[in-house]
Amino acid sequence: MEDQNQLSVEISEEVAEGVYSNLAIIAHSNSEFVVDFVRILPNMPKARVKSRIVLTPQHAKRLMFALQENIAKYEAGFGVISDDSGPMMPFNFGGPTAQA
């Protein structure tokens, strides 16, 4: 008997390749969180948003917990991830202050 709660997820070849990002800019309103994934390249004066994800506040919180759980599992297997990225760059694009 098939599990009624099982979800089948498909991914296209293009999406499966992934998109590299080395900065995330997060903004929010009372009804949604917007996460822009950006790629910054050395010696380039402009950076491009490579992907934008819009989430409900509830889904954003579930994502935060899922990331925390997966980071803990990663660090248990591979060691602590160093945060040597230096000072955070201030970003403000007219909305709430962004965080990366």
C-alpha positions in Angstrom: 0.0 0.0 0.0 1.4 3.4 -1.0 2.1 6.0 1.8 -0.5 8.8 1.4 2.0 11.3 2.9 4.8 10.5 0.4 5.7 13.3 -2.0 7.4 12.6 -5.3 9.7 15.5 -6.3 11.1 15.8 -9.8 14.0 18.0 -10.9 14.9 19.1 -14.4 18.4 18.6 -15.7 18.9 22.4 -15.9 17.8 22.9 -12.3 19.8 19.9 -11.1 23.0 21.6 -12.3 22.6 24.2 -9.6 23.6 27.9 -9.5 26.7 29.0 -7.7 26.2 31.8 -5.2 28.6 33.4 -2.7 26.2 35.9 -1.2 22.6 35.8 0.0 20.7 39.1 0.5 17.6 38.7 2.6 14.7 41.1 2.8 11.2 40.7 4.3 7.8 42.2 4.6 5.0 41.1 6.9 3.9 38.4 4.5 7.0 37.1 2.8 10.8 36.6 2.9 12.8 37.3 -0.3 16.2 35.6 -0.6 18.4 36.8 -3.5 21.3 34.5 -4.3 24.1 36.6 -5.8 27.4 35.7 -7.4 30.3 38.2 -6.7 33.3 37.8 -8.9 36.8 39.3 -8.2 37.6 42.6 -9.9 34.0 43.0 -11.1 32.2 46.2 -10.1 28.8 44.6 -10.5 27.3 41.5 -9.0 24.3 39.7 -10.4 21.3 38.1 -8.7 21.4 34.5 -10.0 18.2 33.3 -8.3 15.4 34.8 -6.2 13.4 32.7 -3.8 10.2 34.0 -2.2 9.1 32.2 1.0 6.3 32.6 3.5 7.5 33.5 7.0 6.6 30.0 8.2 8.6 28.3 5.4 11.5 30.7 6.1 11.6 29.5 9.7 11.4 25.9 8.7 14.3 26.5 6.2 16.3 28.1 9.0 15.8 25.0 11.3 16.6 22.6 8.4 19.8 24.5 7.6 20.8 24.5 11.3 20.2 20.7 11.5 22.2 20.0 8.3 25.1 22.3 9.3 25.3 20.4 12.7 25.3 17.1 10.8 28.0 18.4 8.4 30.2 19.6 11.2 29.8 16.4 13.1 31.2 14.5 10.1 33.7 17.0 8.6 34.6 19.4 11.4 33.6 22.9 12.2 33.0 25.3 9.3 35.2 28.4 9.8 33.6 31.7 9.3 36.6 33.6 8.0 34.6 35.7 5.5 35.6 38.9 7.2 33.3 41.8 7.9 29.8 41.8 6.5 29.2 44.2 3.7 26.3 46.7 4.3 23.5 46.4 1.8 20.4 48.4 1.6 18.4 48.4 -1.6 15.5 50.5 -0.4 13.9 47.8 1.7 14.6 46.3 5.1 18.3 46.0 5.9 19.7 42.9 4.2 21.6 40.1 5.9 23.9 37.6 4.3 
